Every structure is written in structure tokens, then in C-alpha cells.
Amino acid sequence: MNKKLTLLLDETVINQAKSYAERHKETLSGMVEKYFKYLTAKNPNKTKVGIPQEIEELVGIIKIPGSLDIKKEYRRHRANKALHE
């Protein structure tokens, strides 16, 4: 049984969605229904990207001090790189 659902969306989003639906020969209702089904599926077919074993083995081999200021180090690296270009 189909029921009516009213949504309040930004006009630009609606227009973009209408254009998309038209290009893909779909209806907005069909698109929304598919999206809701996807969101609420118990076992959605999501592709998990695994970490290659070679990379997994590298985890933890470098010890980084907790006091390291990553942003400061990055700026230092960029300045150093600019000097050598």
C-alpha cells in the first residue's frame, strides 16, 4: 500500500533531484523509496574495503610521541620543501 509523504527540502536540491531523476528515467518517489530501503536494510550490500596485509603489518612500527605537534611538523616540512624547490 502506498502512502503520501510530504518533505520540506531546499528548492535547489529539489530541482537537482528532478533533473537527476529525469536523466535516469526515475521518479523522485522511486528514488526516495530506494534510498529509504537502503538505509533501513538489515544487511545492506556495502562493499568493505579491506586494508592490504602488507599495510596492516606496518601498523604500530613507528612510535610517535604524544607531545608531537603534527600541524607544526607539517608546516616545517612544507617550508623545508619550498627551500629546496
C-alpha positions in Angstrom: 0.0 0.0 0.0 1.4 3.4 -1.0 1.0 6.4 1.3 1.7 10.0 0.7 4.8 11.7 2.3 5.5 15.4 2.3 9.1 16.6 2.5 10.4 20.1 3.0 13.6 20.5 1.1 15.7 23.3 -0.3 14.4 24.3 -3.7 17.8 23.9 -5.3 18.1 20.3 -4.0 14.6 19.6 -5.4 15.5 20.9 -8.8 18.7 19.0 -8.9 16.9 15.8 -7.8 14.3 16.3 -10.5 16.9 16.7 -13.2 18.7 13.6 -11.9 15.5 11.6 -11.9 14.7 12.7 -15.4 18.1 11.8 -16.8 17.9 8.4 -15.2 14.3 7.8 -16.1 13.2 7.5 -12.5 10.6 9.3 -10.3 11.5 11.2 -7.2 9.3 8.9 -5.2 11.1 5.9 -6.5 14.5 7.4 -5.7 13.4 8.3 -2.1 11.9 4.8 -1.6 15.1 3.1 -2.8 17.2 5.3 -0.5 15.0 4.6 2.5 15.1 0.8 1.7 18.9 1.0 1.5 19.2 2.9 4.8 16.9 0.6 6.7 18.1 -2.7 5.2 19.3 -5.2 7.9 22.2 -6.3 5.8 22.9 -3.7 3.1 25.3 -4.7 0.4 28.0 -2.3 1.4 31.4 -3.0 -0.1 34.0 -3.0 2.6 37.5 -2.0 1.5 40.0 -4.1 3.4 43.5 -3.0 4.3 46.1 -5.0 2.4 48.1 -7.4 4.6 51.3 -5.6 3.7 49.9 -2.3 5.1 48.4 -4.0 8.1 51.8 -5.3 9.1 53.2 -1.7 9.2 50.7 -0.6 11.9 52.5 0.3 15.1 56.1 0.0 13.9 56.7 3.7 14.3 56.2 5.2 17.8 55.0 8.8 17.7 55.5 10.8 20.9 52.2 12.2 22.4 53.8 15.6 22.6 54.3 15.8 18.8 52.6 18.8 17.2 51.5 17.4 13.8 50.5 20.8 12.4 53.8 22.4 13.4 55.7 19.5 11.8 53.7 19.7 8.6 54.4 23.5 8.3 58.1 22.8 9.0 58.1 20.1 6.3 56.4 22.5 3.8 58.8 25.3 4.5 61.7 23.0 4.1 60.3 21.6 0.8 59.9 25.2 -0.5 63.5 26.0 0.2 64.7 23.0 -1.8 62.5 23.5 -4.9 
